[in-house]
Amino acid sequence: MQFPATFNDLIEEANQLELYKKLIFQLNKDFHLANIDLDFHEDTLPSSLKLVLHETVYKLIQEKFAEYLNLLYIIDVPEKQVKALQGNDTIKLAEDVSLLILKREWQKVWYKNKF
């Protein structure tokens, strides 16, 4: 199975399979497990999801790095992929990590739905 490479592809596939709300639920669940105060409503627009997730990851990197690392651990974002990102620009790093988070959450939702 080839998983989506971009945010738009991921959202499009989630909507086609009618799994967007489950993706939101999985995000909320894992952020709650990481003790990070972020709760998306199930009707959150994809553009808002992307923006709020990006802002949250950026703030975690800047202000609460231990919580950021814990979140990545709980979501199970591959360390190899995070290390491969360029860390020069924190805004770009937060955007890339947000996409990695969404991809991993999408994998969880897709597999649960499929099997």
LINHUVEN-V836278 format. One record per residue. RES is the residue in one small letter. PHI is phi in radians with two decimals (* if undefined). NEAR is the number of other C-alpha atoms within 12 Angstrom. D_CENTER is the distance of its C-alpha to the mean C-alpha in whole Angstrom. Layout:
((RES/PHI/NEAR/D_CENTER) (RES/PHI/NEAR/D_CENTER))
This chain:
((m/*/7/19) (q/-1.69/11/18) (f/-1.51/23/14) (p/-1.00/22/13) (a/-1.70/19/13) (t/-2.12/20/12) (f/-1.01/29/10) (n/-1.10/18/13) (d/-1.10/19/14) (l/-1.09/32/11) (i/-1.13/32/12) (e/-1.06/19/15) (e/-1.16/24/15) (a/-1.07/28/13) (n/-1.21/20/16) (q/-1.07/13/19) (l/-1.54/18/18) (e/0.98/17/18) (l/-2.08/27/15) (y/-1.08/31/13) (k/-1.15/26/14) (k/-1.22/28/13) (l/-1.11/38/9) (i/-1.06/35/10) (f/-1.05/25/12) (q/-1.14/31/9) (l/-1.05/38/7) (n/-1.05/28/10) (k/-1.05/24/12) (d/-1.25/30/10) (f/-1.16/32/10) (h/-1.13/20/13) (l/-1.05/20/14) (a/-1.51/23/13) (n/1.03/19/15) (i/-1.92/26/13) (d/-1.37/20/15) (l/-2.56/25/12) (d/-2.42/23/13) (f/-1.48/29/12) (h/-1.33/20/15) (e/-1.11/19/15) (d/-1.71/16/17) (t/-1.05/21/14) (l/-1.20/17/15) (p/-0.97/26/12) (s/-1.13/14/13) (s/-1.20/17/13) (l/-1.00/30/9) (k/-1.08/30/9) (l/-1.13/21/11) (v/-1.17/23/11) (l/-1.10/34/7) (h/-1.07/29/9) (e/-1.07/25/12) (t/-1.14/32/10) (v/-1.11/39/9) (y/-1.05/26/12) (k/-1.12/23/14) (l/-1.11/31/13) (i/-1.09/28/14) (q/-1.28/19/17) (e/-2.00/15/19) (k/-2.38/17/17) (f/-1.13/17/16) (a/-1.10/18/17) (e/-1.18/25/15) (y/-1.06/29/12) (l/-1.12/25/13) (n/-1.09/24/14) (l/-1.06/35/10) (l/-1.07/34/9) (y/-1.16/20/12) (i/-1.14/25/11) (i/-1.27/31/8) (d/1.30/25/11) (v/-1.30/29/9) (p/-1.03/21/12) (e/-1.02/19/14) (k/-1.04/12/16) (q/-1.21/19/13) (v/-1.17/24/13) (k/-1.15/14/16) (a/-1.32/13/17) (l/-1.35/21/15) (q/-1.38/16/18) (g/-1.74/16/18) (n/-1.17/9/21) (d/-1.95/14/19) (t/-1.12/22/16) (i/-1.13/22/15) (k/-1.17/19/15) (l/-1.05/27/13) (a/-1.08/32/11) (e/-1.13/30/10) (d/-1.17/31/10) (v/-1.16/40/7) (s/-1.03/38/5) (l/-1.16/33/6) (l/-1.08/37/6) (i/-1.07/41/3) (l/-1.10/44/3) (k/-1.08/34/6) (r/-1.17/32/7) (e/-1.11/39/6) (w/-1.12/41/8) (q/-1.01/31/11) (k/-1.04/27/11) (v/-1.12/29/12) (w/-1.08/29/14) (y/-1.13/16/16) (k/-1.07/14/17) (n/-1.26/16/18) (k/-1.32/12/20) (f/-2.03/8/22))
